[in-house]
Amino acid sequence: MRRCWPRCSKRPRAQQPVVEEKVKQLKEEAAKGEKAEDETVANLIQDIADILPDAVEAITGIFTNTIVSKSAGAATKFILGRLRRNR
């Protein structure tokens, strides 16, 4: 996500720590695999996309990985689908 930040010149630098924390939380939750809380994952993805729209491609790319995609529940798939359509 750090690579996406410079391209987002309209985003205040003060939001960078917020995004980094949300990315950390997303990694931790996704690492739980099938035990991950689907709504938590979906909300974190949406929060990151709202703050850093340039990250959408990276996020959707991560969830196309077959191992990670198996852990995605209905809410996560819905959010990812909406983000893909709105790109």
C-alpha positions as CSV (number, residue, x, y, z in Angstrom):
1,M,0.0,0.0,0.0
2,R,2.9,2.3,0.6
3,R,3.6,2.2,-3.2
4,C,0.1,3.4,-3.8
5,W,0.3,6.4,-1.5
6,P,2.5,8.7,-3.6
7,R,0.0,8.5,-6.5
8,C,-2.8,9.7,-4.3
9,S,-1.7,13.3,-3.9
10,K,-5.2,14.4,-2.8
11,R,-5.0,12.2,0.3
12,P,-3.6,13.9,3.4
13,R,-0.4,12.3,4.7
14,A,-2.2,12.1,8.1
15,Q,-4.3,9.3,6.7
16,Q,-1.3,7.1,5.9
17,P,-1.0,5.6,9.5
18,V,-4.7,4.9,9.4
19,V,-4.4,3.0,6.1
20,E,-1.3,1.1,7.4
21,E,-3.2,0.0,10.5
22,K,-6.1,-1.2,8.5
23,V,-3.8,-3.1,6.1
24,K,-2.2,-4.7,9.2
25,Q,-5.6,-5.7,10.5
26,L,-6.6,-7.0,7.1
27,K,-3.4,-9.2,6.9
28,E,-4.0,-10.5,10.4
29,E,-7.6,-11.4,9.7
30,A,-7.0,-12.9,6.3
31,A,-4.2,-15.0,7.8
32,K,-6.9,-16.8,9.9
33,G,-8.1,-18.4,6.6
34,E,-11.5,-19.9,6.8
35,K,-11.8,-18.8,10.5
36,A,-11.5,-15.1,9.5
37,E,-14.5,-12.9,10.3
38,D,-16.0,-12.2,6.8
39,E,-17.7,-8.9,7.8
40,T,-14.4,-7.7,9.4
41,V,-12.5,-8.5,6.2
42,A,-15.1,-6.8,4.1
43,N,-15.2,-3.7,6.2
44,L,-11.5,-3.4,6.3
45,I,-11.3,-3.7,2.5
46,Q,-14.0,-1.0,2.1
47,D,-12.3,1.3,4.6
48,I,-8.9,1.0,2.8
49,A,-10.6,1.5,-0.6
50,D,-12.4,4.6,0.6
51,I,-9.2,6.2,1.9
52,L,-6.9,5.0,-0.9
53,P,-8.7,4.2,-4.1
54,D,-5.4,3.4,-5.9
55,A,-5.2,0.3,-3.6
56,V,-8.3,-1.3,-5.1
57,E,-6.4,-3.1,-7.8
58,A,-3.9,-4.5,-5.3
59,I,-6.6,-5.6,-2.9
60,T,-8.7,-7.3,-5.6
61,G,-5.5,-8.9,-6.9
62,I,-4.7,-10.4,-3.5
63,F,-8.1,-12.0,-3.3
64,T,-7.9,-13.6,-6.7
65,N,-5.2,-15.9,-5.2
66,T,-6.9,-19.3,-4.8
67,I,-5.7,-19.8,-1.2
68,V,-6.9,-16.4,-0.1
69,S,-10.1,-16.5,-2.1
70,K,-11.2,-19.7,-0.3
71,S,-11.4,-17.7,2.9
72,A,-13.5,-14.9,1.4
73,G,-17.1,-15.1,2.5
74,A,-20.2,-13.6,1.0
75,A,-19.7,-10.1,2.4
76,T,-16.1,-10.0,1.2
77,K,-17.0,-11.2,-2.2
78,F,-19.7,-8.6,-2.4
79,I,-17.4,-5.8,-1.5
80,L,-14.7,-7.0,-3.9
81,G,-17.2,-7.3,-6.7
82,R,-18.5,-3.8,-6.1
83,L,-14.9,-2.4,-6.1
84,R,-14.1,-4.2,-9.4
85,R,-17.2,-2.8,-11.0
86,N,-16.5,0.8,-9.8
87,R,-12.9,0.9,-11.0
